[in-house]
Amino acid sequence: MNVMLIAIYVIFAVAALLTLWRIVIGPSILDRAVASDVLLTEVMCVLGAEMAINHHTRTLPVLLIIAAVGVFGSISIARFVARRDQER
């Protein structure tokens, strides 16, 4: 395994653990939503780095699906919070 890939995995694993910590202790739903977007972005970066290092594009459809899930999830949470704020 490539040394650069191991370093990337370690750095992103630490970042993912910190992001998961924010998801668990986030005081509001918006903090958790932002942290989940960051986690999806970290996963996309790891997959993109792996693709660049190994010179392939096999995981490109996975990247597109993760990006779509992130966008639709953010929109859904924003609409939920907006409705909740209007009810108050």
C-alpha positions in Angstrom: 0.0 0.0 0.0 1.2 3.4 -0.8 2.6 5.5 2.1 0.8 8.6 0.8 -2.5 6.7 0.9 -1.9 5.6 4.4 -1.2 9.1 5.5 -4.3 10.3 3.8 -6.4 7.6 5.5 -5.0 8.5 9.0 -5.6 12.2 8.6 -9.1 11.7 7.3 -9.8 9.2 10.0 -8.9 11.7 12.7 -11.1 14.3 11.0 -14.0 11.9 10.7 -13.7 11.0 14.4 -13.8 14.7 15.3 -16.8 15.2 13.0 -18.6 12.2 14.6 -18.0 13.8 18.0 -19.7 17.0 16.8 -22.6 15.0 15.5 -23.0 13.3 18.9 -22.7 16.3 21.1 -24.0 19.0 18.7 -26.3 21.3 20.7 -28.7 21.9 17.8 -29.9 20.1 14.8 -28.2 22.6 12.5 -24.8 21.8 14.1 -25.5 18.1 13.5 -26.5 18.8 9.9 -23.3 20.8 9.2 -21.2 18.0 10.8 -22.9 15.4 8.6 -22.2 17.4 5.5 -18.6 17.7 6.6 -18.5 13.9 7.1 -19.9 13.3 3.6 -17.3 15.7 2.2 -14.5 13.9 4.0 -15.7 10.6 2.6 -15.8 12.1 -0.9 -12.2 13.5 -0.4 -10.9 10.1 0.6 -12.5 8.4 -2.4 -11.2 11.2 -4.7 -7.7 10.9 -3.3 -7.8 7.1 -3.7 -8.9 7.5 -7.3 -6.1 10.0 -8.0 -3.4 7.9 -6.4 -4.5 4.6 -8.1 -5.3 6.2 -11.4 -8.8 4.9 -11.9 -12.4 6.3 -12.1 -14.4 3.3 -10.9 -15.7 5.0 -7.8 -16.9 8.1 -9.6 -20.6 7.0 -9.5 -20.2 6.5 -5.7 -19.0 10.1 -5.5 -21.9 11.4 -7.4 -24.4 9.5 -5.2 -22.8 10.8 -2.0 -22.9 14.3 -3.4 -26.6 14.0 -4.2 -27.4 12.5 -0.8 -25.6 15.4 0.8 -27.4 18.1 -1.2 -30.8 16.5 -0.7 -30.2 15.9 3.0 -29.2 19.6 3.5 -32.3 20.8 1.7 -34.5 18.5 3.7 -33.0 19.6 7.0 -33.3 23.3 6.0 -36.9 22.9 5.1 -37.6 21.1 8.4 -36.0 23.8 10.5 -37.8 26.5 8.5 -41.2 24.9 9.2 -40.4 24.5 12.8 -39.4 28.1 13.2 -42.6 29.3 11.5 -44.7 27.3 13.9 -43.2 29.1 16.8 
